[in-house]
Amino acid sequence: QVQLVESGGGLVQPGGSLRLSCAASGSIFSILSMGWYRQAPGKQRELVAQITTGGSTTYADSVKGRFTISRDNAKNTVYLQMNSLKPEDTAVYYCNTPVLSRVLFPWGQGTQVTVSS
C-alpha cells in the first residue's frame, strides 16, 4: 500500500510563493500519474494539477500560469510550485493518483496553505 506524506504548507501573503512536496512510499511511484488536490473550508476537494508518467501536465483554470507540478521519480516525490498566491488558494492540499473521478490511495494528512495579509 502506498502512503502519501505532504509537506511545505504555511502562511504566506498574497502574491507570495510556496513549494509543496509529496513523498510516496513504495516502488511503483514512477509508473503512476500524480495529482495535487485541494479542499477549502466548506467546499469539495478539487484536482488542481496533474502530471503523467511521461511528464505531461494539466492544470485547473484557477491555477493555470501560477502553479507548476513536477516530479522526481528517483525520490518518489511530486512537487507543486505555487506562485502569485491569492487568498482563494487557501486550502488543505493533498496529493494522490487520479483514477477517473476517484483516487487510487488513501488520503494523506495534507498540508495547510493559508494566503492572508
C-alpha positions in Angstrom: 0.0 0.0 0.0 1.4 3.4 -1.0 1.5 6.0 1.7 1.5 9.7 0.8 3.0 12.4 3.0 2.5 16.1 2.1 4.6 18.9 3.4 5.6 22.5 2.7 2.5 24.4 3.5 2.3 27.5 5.6 1.1 31.1 5.9 2.0 33.4 3.1 1.0 36.9 2.0 -0.9 37.4 -1.2 1.5 37.4 -4.1 3.9 35.1 -2.3 5.1 31.6 -3.2 5.3 28.2 -1.6 6.6 24.8 -2.8 4.7 21.8 -1.7 6.2 18.3 -1.6 4.5 14.9 -1.6 6.6 11.8 -0.7 5.2 8.4 -1.7 6.3 5.1 -0.2 6.6 2.0 -2.4 8.3 1.2 -5.6 5.6 1.9 -8.1 5.7 5.7 -8.0 7.4 6.0 -11.4 4.5 4.3 -13.2 1.8 6.4 -11.6 0.2 9.6 -12.7 0.1 12.0 -9.8 -2.1 14.9 -8.9 -2.4 17.7 -6.4 -5.8 18.4 -4.9 -7.1 21.0 -2.5 -10.0 21.4 -0.2 -11.1 24.7 1.1 -13.4 25.1 4.1 -17.0 24.2 3.1 -16.0 23.2 -0.4 -15.4 19.9 -2.2 -11.9 18.6 -2.8 -10.8 19.6 -6.3 -8.0 18.5 -8.6 -5.7 21.4 -9.4 -2.8 19.9 -11.2 -1.8 16.5 -12.7 1.4 15.0 -14.1 1.6 11.8 -16.1 4.4 9.3 -16.0 5.8 10.9 -19.1 5.8 14.4 -17.6 2.7 15.8 -19.3 0.9 18.3 -17.1 -2.6 19.7 -16.9 -4.0 22.4 -14.6 -7.3 23.7 -13.4 -8.1 27.1 -14.9 -8.0 28.7 -11.5 -4.2 28.0 -11.1 -3.0 27.9 -14.7 0.0 30.1 -15.2 0.7 30.3 -11.4 1.2 26.7 -10.3 3.7 24.2 -11.7 3.6 20.5 -10.9 6.8 18.4 -11.3 8.1 15.0 -10.2 11.3 13.3 -9.2 10.9 9.6 -9.7 14.3 8.9 -8.1 13.0 10.5 -4.9 9.4 9.2 -5.2 8.3 12.8 -4.8 5.9 15.1 -6.6 6.1 18.9 -6.1 3.8 21.8 -6.6 5.4 25.2 -7.0 2.8 27.9 -6.3 3.4 31.5 -7.3 1.3 34.6 -7.2 -0.8 33.1 -4.4 -4.2 34.5 -3.8 -6.5 34.3 -0.7 -8.7 32.0 -2.6 -5.8 29.5 -2.8 -6.2 28.9 0.9 -7.0 25.2 1.4 -5.6 21.9 2.6 -3.5 20.5 -0.2 -3.2 16.7 -0.9 -1.6 14.5 -3.5 -2.9 11.3 -4.9 -3.2 9.3 -8.1 -6.3 10.3 -10.1 -8.4 7.4 -11.4 -11.3 8.8 -13.4 -13.3 10.7 -10.8 -11.7 8.9 -7.8 -8.3 8.4 -6.4 -6.2 5.3 -6.0 -4.8 5.5 -2.5 -6.0 6.6 1.0 -5.6 10.3 1.6 -2.6 11.6 3.5 -2.9 14.2 6.2 -2.5 17.0 3.7 -0.7 20.3 4.2 -2.4 23.6 5.1 -1.8 26.6 2.8 -3.1 29.9 4.1 -2.8 33.1 2.0 -3.6 36.2 4.0 -2.2 39.6 4.8 
